[in-house]
Structures are given as structure tokens and as C-alpha cells.
Amino acid sequence: MARVPYVERDTLPAEKQALLDSLADGEQADHGLPAGPLNVYRAMAHAPELLAAFRSYGGQLWREGGLTPRDREFVILTTAYVGGSAYEWHQHVRVALDEGIAREAILAIPEGDLDRLAPRHAALVEYVAAFVDGEVDDPTHDRLAEFYDRERLLAVGLLAGLYLGLGRLLDALAVETEVPFVGWELENL
């Protein structure tokens, strides 16, 4: 059970209720991401101004970071897996599938079989794993720099940092997935 109660939409001022909207509202996502407010937002809505700032910053990284949707999802999935955030892994497996990333490519992350990935994505996963562990060295950086310019390198770090911090917050608050966890090996997908 979550360590903070989830905020209900009708308890927020009318002008703040949209903070609980998710990308899936109004439709069921292809891979089971539920429509309606996500627990991540419902837990964070105890501080509506901070949630608004978080969503704005995160949205900027998604839209303006220069990463493709697939690159973005490899960053988030790797951050979630290496950082141990079941909630973020659970949510972004579905987003990655919706973005056209094959199940086998997703599984390359927990299985450590980066040879399954395109070289740019293998370098990205290796870099993000090192980033989360605080161990980026020159060879790891240089491999990623073969595929990404400085702006995108910065976007990778900022996005991984955002999701690492978010994962730690969700774990600290014991935020639950809305539907049963997909599993680290996608056994419940």
C-alpha cells in the first residue's frame, strides 16, 4: 500500500485537475496502460505546484531533448531496470511497445544481451546503465558520442536523471502499479 493516499481528481481545485490527466486518458493504450489518472500523478498531487513543474520539465525533455521516441524509451527502461524502479519499468514497457520497440529488444536490457540491439541503442543502454551506477568512464562516453551529438548526450543524462529521481521517489512512497506488474522479464505482459 502506498505511503501517501492517492489524490482524487475532485479534491483538487478545478484549475489543477488536469495535472492528473495521462496520455492514455480517453482510450485504452495498445499494451494495457490504463486510461485515467496514473498513481504516479495521484501520489505527487499532494503538491500540485511541484507536480506541475515536474510535468512541465519532463514534457520539455520528452519533446525538446532531440531524442527519438525509441531512444527515449531505451533511456527510461534502462534507468528503471538498473535503478530497480518496478513502477517505471512497468509503465514504460508498454510505451516502448507502443513506440515499436520489439519485446526481444526490451528484454535485452534485463538479460544484458546488448548484441540484440542496434549499435546506437546498445551504446545508449550501456551508457545509461553506467550513468545510473555513477560509473560513466571515457570509453563508455566515447562510444555513445559516436552516435549522439553533445545536445543529445545532455538530453540522455537529463532524462536518465529525471527518471532515476522519480523512481526513487516512487519507491520511497511505495507507489503501486495500476494493474499487476508486467515483471522484469515481461512474464505478466
N, C-alpha and C positions, 0 to 999 in steps of 0.2 A: 504494500500500500504506500502511496506517495506520502512524503513527509509534510507536504503542504496540501490543503484541499484544492481541487481544481476549481477555477473560477468559471461561473456560468455566465453566458453572454448577457442575460438580462440583469445581472448585478453590476455591470459596467455602465458608465454614462453612455448615452446614445452615440456620442461622437467618438467613443473609444471601442465600440463593439466590433467594428471591422478589423481590429487587431487580432481577433480570433479567427478570421477567415483564413482558409488554406487554399492552396492552388487547386485542390480537388473538390472544393465546395460546388454543389450543384450537380456533380457527376461522380460516378464511381470510377476510379482510375483503373487502367487495364490490369494491374497486378495487385489489386486489393487494398490500396491506400484508401482508408475510409473518407467519405465526404464528411464535412462538419469540422468543428474545431479540433485541432490536434492537442494532445495532452501537453506537449512542449509549450504551446502558447498559453494554455489554460493555467499551467503552473507559473509561468512568468508574468501573467496578467495581474498578479498582486502588486506589481509596479508598472502600471500602464505606460508611463513616460519612458522607462527603461526598455520595455518591450518594443515600443515604437522606434526608439533609437536603434535597438538591436536589429529589428526588421529592416529598417532603412539601410543600415550598414551592410547587413547580409545581402539585401537586394542589390546594392551597388556592386558588391563583389561578384554576384551571380551575373549581372548584366554588363558591367563595365570592366571586368577583370581581364577580358580578352581571351579567356579560356573557352574552348568548345564545350557544349554540354557533356560530351563524353569525358573530356579532360577533367571537368569539374567533378563529375561523379567518381572518377578514379581517385581524385584527391580526397573527397569526402569519405568514400568507402575505406580507403587505406587508413585515413585518420581514425575513423570509427573502429576499425578492426584492431589496429595496433594500440590505440588508446583504450580499447575494451568497452566502448560505448554501444551496448546492445540496442538502445533506442535508435541511435543514429544509423547503425548498420541496418536495422530493420526497416526504417523509413527509406533509406537511400538505395537499398537493393531494388525496391520497387521503382524508384525514379530511374535508376540505371537501366533496368529492363525496358522501361518506357522510352528511354533515350536510345534504345537499340543495342545496348551492350549485352552480349551473349552471356548466358548463365556460366559457361565454361570460363569466360574471361573474368567474371566476378569471382569465381572460385579460385582463380589463380592467386588471389590475394591471401586468403587463409591457408591455401595449400603451398604457398611460396614457390609456385611454378611459373616464374615470370617469362619463361621461354614461350608460353602460350600467347603472350601479348605482343602487339606491335612494338618495335624497339622504343618508340617515343613513350608509349604507355608503361613499358617495363621500367624505363628510366624514371618516369614520373612516380610510379609505385615505390621504387627503391628510394628515391629522394624523400618522399613524404614519410615513409617508414622511418628513415633516419631522422627526419625533422621531428617527428613525434617523440622519438627516443632521445632527442637532443644530441645527435651524433652525425650531423652532416659534415663530411670531410671534403677536401678538394676534388678527389676523383668522382665522388657522387655528384657534387655540384657541376663539375665539368661535363659529365655525361648528360645531365639534364639540360645544360646550356647548349648542347649540340642541337636541341630540338626547340628550345624556347628562348625568346629574347629576354632582355632584362625586365621589361614591363611584366611579361607573363611569369617570369621567375618570382617576382614580387607578389603577383596575384596568387601563385601557388602557396607561398608562405603565409600570406594573409588569410587565405581561405582555410588552410590547414589549421592555423592558429585559432581562427574563429570556431571551427568545429571541434577542436581539441578542448577549448574552454567550455563550449556548450555541452559537450559530452560529460565533462567533469561536473558541471552544474546539474545536469540531469541525473547523473549517478548520485550526487550528494543529496538531491531531493527525492531520490527513488521514484522518478517519473516512469510510469509503466507504458508499454506499447498499448495501442488502442485495440488491437486484435492479437492473437497469440504470436509470439516471436518467431520469425522466419527460421531462426537457427543460424549459427556461424557457418554451417555447411549447406545452408538452404534446405535443410531436411523438412521444414514445415511450410515451404512455399507452395 
